[in-house]
């Protein structure tokens, strides 16, 4: 060992730097060529190939279609033959009253879903987790999972059979002197109606992640808390909820990224009953102005703005999660 090396190892910090340099040198000495690594992992890479092609074909290549937002797009001329118009589509979009009506409806439904739907799976997961009988727990889980597998056509038809003008609950209440009218065609309660449909359909399915997160909590914490006299509510408040906080924040961040997607099929099925002024959201606006109306440029501009806002919300929410000490959906 040289005199300089012995001087570097005189302090703990210098010794750490020396050890790091040695590990890096050893790693460089063992570096395997890229071709050898590809040959070694060729089976794993082959298995990943279908998934990679799926994302490339259906997620990354379609991104090139956003160029339509800056063109006076004509389908018969294609991308290359259509005239570039700069930000004219965005200017026209922002001056369109129908677009702002769709934005307002989207935000109202989003707020309702965040306030009413997002906490619902957490509450149901806490309820299922507190059940002592495993048979009852499995039965309830099976029952609440089933609505997720129904299509929106079936769900809307079922709600119509219950809350429509001749629905079972509507008729029952009318026979007892309470007339609630046709809830399925009432614009004033339409946003609450679509939120309740989402809660009924997807709450059970969304509990899977929270129940999985609860199984990772150390049972010794519950036993120690019980020995200290903590009741069921205190154990839930001080152990269960902090134990699923990271998962809750991650799902909330992912939800914020998709915050402007409040449903397409569900809303378009009920659009005629309540009118476009109440049910038009950004997704249906894009469909009717692009596919039906042929205004491809403006509808693509609306979809592009929606995507940019979603990305900005994910980045902001992830930074907030890092500020609160959580990992978020990606590392710093």
C-alpha positions in Angstrom: 0.0 0.0 0.0 1.4 3.4 -1.0 1.8 6.3 1.4 -1.1 8.3 -0.2 -3.4 5.3 0.1 -2.5 4.9 3.8 -3.2 8.7 4.3 -6.6 8.3 2.5 -7.6 5.5 4.9 -6.6 7.6 7.9 -10.2 8.8 8.3 -13.5 6.9 7.9 -14.7 9.2 5.1 -11.4 8.7 3.1 -11.6 5.0 3.7 -15.2 4.9 2.3 -14.1 6.8 -0.8 -11.2 4.4 -1.3 -13.5 1.4 -0.9 -16.0 2.9 -3.4 -13.2 3.5 -6.0 -12.0 -0.1 -5.6 -15.6 -1.5 -6.0 -16.0 0.7 -9.2 -12.7 -0.5 -10.5 -13.6 -4.1 -9.8 -17.0 -3.6 -11.5 -15.4 -2.1 -14.6 -13.0 -5.0 -14.7 -16.0 -7.5 -14.6 -18.1 -5.6 -17.2 -19.7 -8.0 -19.6 -20.1 -7.0 -23.3 -23.6 -6.0 -24.4 -23.7 -8.8 -27.0 -22.9 -11.4 -24.3 -25.5 -10.0 -22.0 -28.1 -10.1 -24.8 -27.2 -13.7 -25.6 -27.3 -14.7 -21.9 -30.8 -13.1 -21.4 -32.2 -13.9 -24.8 -35.0 -16.1 -23.3 -36.2 -13.4 -20.9 -36.0 -10.8 -23.7 -38.0 -13.0 -26.0 -40.7 -13.3 -23.4 -40.8 -9.5 -23.0 -41.1 -9.0 -26.7 -44.9 -9.3 -27.0 -45.5 -6.8 -24.2 -43.0 -4.4 -25.7 -44.6 -4.6 -29.1 -48.0 -4.0 -27.5 -46.9 -0.8 -25.9 -45.1 0.4 -29.0 -48.0 -0.3 -31.4 -50.9 0.9 -29.2 -49.4 3.6 -27.0 -46.2 5.1 -28.5 -46.9 5.1 -32.2 -50.3 6.7 -31.8 -48.6 9.6 -30.1 -47.5 10.7 -33.6 -51.2 11.4 -34.4 -51.1 14.4 -32.1 -49.7 16.3 -35.1 -53.3 16.6 -36.3 -53.8 19.2 -33.5 -51.6 21.6 -35.4 -53.1 20.9 -38.9 -56.2 21.5 -40.9 -56.4 17.7 -41.2 -58.1 16.2 -44.2 -58.3 12.4 -44.1 -57.9 12.1 -47.8 -54.7 14.1 -47.8 -53.1 12.5 -44.7 -50.5 13.9 -42.3 -48.2 14.9 -45.1 -50.7 16.7 -47.4 -52.7 18.5 -44.7 -51.9 22.2 -44.1 -50.2 23.2 -40.9 -52.2 25.9 -39.1 -50.1 26.3 -35.9 -52.2 27.0 -32.8 -55.4 27.9 -34.7 -57.1 24.7 -33.5 -56.3 25.5 -29.9 -57.6 29.1 -30.3 -60.8 27.9 -31.8 -61.2 25.3 -29.0 -60.7 27.8 -26.2 -63.3 30.1 -27.7 -65.9 27.3 -28.0 -68.6 27.5 -25.4 -69.4 23.8 -25.8 -65.8 22.9 -24.8 -66.0 24.9 -21.6 -69.4 23.3 -20.8 -67.7 19.9 -21.3 -64.8 20.9 -19.0 -67.2 22.1 -16.3 -69.2 18.9 -16.4 -65.9 16.9 -16.4 -64.6 18.7 -13.3 -67.9 18.4 -11.4 -68.0 14.7 -12.0 -64.3 14.4 -11.1 -64.8 16.2 -7.8 -67.8 14.0 -7.0 -65.8 10.8 -7.8 -62.8 11.9 -5.7 -65.0 12.8 -2.7 -67.5 9.9 -2.9 -65.9 7.1 -4.9 -62.2 7.2 -3.9 -62.7 6.7 -0.1 -65.3 4.0 -0.7 -62.9 1.1 -1.5 -60.8 2.0 1.6 -63.9 1.9 3.8 -65.0 -1.4 2.3 -61.5 -2.9 2.7 -61.4 -1.8 6.4 -64.8 -3.4 6.9 -63.8 -6.7 5.2 -60.5 -6.7 7.1 -62.3 -6.4 10.4 -64.5 -9.5 9.7 -63.5 -12.5 11.8 -65.4 -15.2 9.9 -63.3 -16.2 6.8 -66.3 -17.8 5.1 -68.4 -14.6 5.4 -65.5 -12.6 4.3 -64.9 -14.6 1.2 -68.6 -14.5 0.4 -68.8 -10.7 0.7 -65.7 -10.3 -1.3 -67.1 -12.5 -4.1 -70.4 -10.6 -4.2 -68.8 -7.1 -4.3 -66.4 -8.1 -7.0 -69.1 -9.3 -9.4 -70.4 -5.9 -10.6 -67.0 -5.0 -12.0 -67.4 -7.7 -14.7 -70.7 -6.2 -16.0 -70.6 -4.0 -19.0 -71.8 -0.4 -18.8 -74.7 -1.4 -21.0 -75.9 -3.9 -18.5 -75.3 -1.5 -15.5 -77.2 1.4 -17.1 -80.1 -0.9 -18.0 -80.2 -2.3 -14.4 -80.3 1.3 -13.0 -83.0 2.1 -15.5 -85.1 -0.9 -14.2 -84.7 0.4 -10.7 -84.7 4.2 -10.9 -86.4 4.8 -14.3 -89.9 6.2 -14.7 -91.4 2.7 -14.4 -88.6 1.3 -12.2 -89.2 -0.9 -9.2 -88.1 1.6 -6.5 -89.8 4.5 -8.3 -93.1 2.6 -8.5 -92.8 1.4 -4.9 -92.2 5.0 -3.6 -95.0 6.3 -5.8 -97.4 3.8 -4.3 -96.5 5.1 -0.9 -97.1 8.7 -1.9 -93.5 9.7 -2.7 -92.9 10.7 -6.3 -89.2 11.0 -7.2 -89.9 11.1 -11.0 -87.6 9.6 -13.5 -84.2 9.8 -11.9 -82.5 8.5 -15.1 -83.7 11.5 -17.0 -83.2 14.2 -14.4 -80.4 16.6 -15.3 -80.2 18.0 -11.8 -79.2 14.6 -10.3 -77.4 13.2 -13.3 -73.8 13.7 -11.9 -74.7 12.1 -8.6 -76.3 9.2 -10.6 -73.2 8.5 -12.7 -71.1 8.7 -9.5 -73.3 6.2 -7.7 -73.1 3.9 -10.8 -69.3 4.0 -10.6 -69.4 3.3 -6.8 -71.7 0.3 -7.3 -69.7 -1.2 -10.2 -66.1 -0.7 -9.1 -65.8 -0.3 -5.4 -65.5 -4.0 -4.7 -62.9 -4.5 -7.3 -60.8 -1.6 -6.1 -60.6 -3.1 -2.6 -58.3 -5.8 -3.8 -55.2 -3.5 -3.6 -56.1 -2.2 -0.2 -56.7 -5.6 1.2 -53.4 -6.8 -0.2 -51.7 -3.8 1.5 -53.3 -4.6 4.8 -51.9 -8.2 4.7 -48.4 -6.7 4.7 -49.0 -5.0 8.1 -47.2 -6.8 10.9 -49.7 -8.6 13.1 -47.5 -8.0 16.2 -48.4 -4.3 16.0 -52.1 -5.2 16.5 -51.3 -7.6 19.4 -49.0 -5.0 21.1 -51.7 -2.3 20.7 -54.4 -4.7 22.1 -52.2 -5.5 25.1 -51.8 -1.7 25.7 -55.6 -1.4 25.8 -56.2 0.0 22.3 -59.7 -0.8 21.0 -60.7 -1.7 17.4 -61.0 2.0 16.3 -57.7 3.0 17.7 -55.9 0.1 16.1 -57.5 1.0 12.8 -56.6 4.7 13.1 -53.0 4.2 14.4 -52.0 1.0 12.6 -54.1 0.1 9.6 -54.5 3.5 8.1 -50.8 4.5 8.4 -49.9 1.0 7.0 -51.8 1.6 3.8 -50.9 5.3 3.5 -48.2 4.7 0.8 -50.6 2.6 -1.4 -53.4 5.2 -0.9 -51.1 8.0 -2.0 -49.9 6.1 -5.0 -53.4 5.3 -6.2 -54.5 8.9 -5.6 -51.6 10.1 -7.8 -52.5 7.7 -10.5 -56.1 8.8 -10.2 -55.1 12.4 -10.6 -53.3 11.6 -13.8 -56.5 10.2 -15.2 -58.7 12.8 -13.5 -60.2 14.2 -16.7 -61.3 10.7 -17.9 -64.7 10.3 -16.1 -66.1 7.7 -18.5 -67.1 7.5 -22.1 -69.4 4.6 -22.7 -71.3 5.2 -19.4 -72.0 8.8 -20.3 -72.8 8.3 -24.0 -75.4 5.7 -23.1 -77.3 8.2 -21.0 -76.6 11.3 -23.1 -80.0 11.3 -24.9 -82.0 11.0 -21.7 -80.6 14.2 -20.0 -79.2 16.2 -22.9 -75.7 17.2 -24.0 -75.6 20.3 -21.8 -75.5 18.1 -18.7 -73.7 14.9 -19.9 -71.1 16.3 -22.3 -67.6 15.7 -21.0 -64.2 16.0 -22.7 -64.2 12.5 -24.0 -67.6 12.7 -25.6 -66.8 16.2 -26.9 -63.8 14.7 -28.7 -65.9 11.9 -30.1 -68.8 14.1 -31.4 -66.5 16.9 -32.8 -63.9 14.5 -34.3 -65.5 11.3 -35.3 -69.1 12.5 -35.9 -68.5 16.2 -36.9 -65.2 15.6 -38.8 -63.4 18.5 -37.0 -60.3 16.3 -36.4 -58.0 19.2 -35.6 -60.0 20.8 -32.8 -60.9 17.4 -31.2 -57.3 16.3 -31.3 -56.3 19.6 -29.7 -58.8 18.9 -26.9 -57.4 15.4 -26.3 -53.9 16.7 -26.3 -54.7 19.4 -23.7 -56.3 16.7 -21.6 -53.2 14.6 -21.7 -50.9 17.5 -20.9 -53.0 18.4 -17.9 -52.9 14.8 -16.7 -49.1 14.6 -16.9 -48.8 17.9 -15.1 -51.1 16.7 -12.3 -49.1 13.4 -11.9 -45.8 15.3 -11.7 -47.2 17.8 -9.1 -48.8 15.1 -7.0 -45.7 13.0 -7.1 -43.6 15.9 -5.9 -46.1 16.4 -3.1 -45.8 12.7 -2.2 -42.0 13.1 -2.0 -42.4 16.2 0.2 -44.6 14.1 2.6 -41.9 11.4 2.8 -43.5 8.9 0.4 -42.1 7.3 -2.7 -44.9 8.2 -5.1 -45.2 6.4 -8.4 -41.5 7.1 -9.4 -38.4 8.0 -7.5 -36.8 11.4 -7.4 
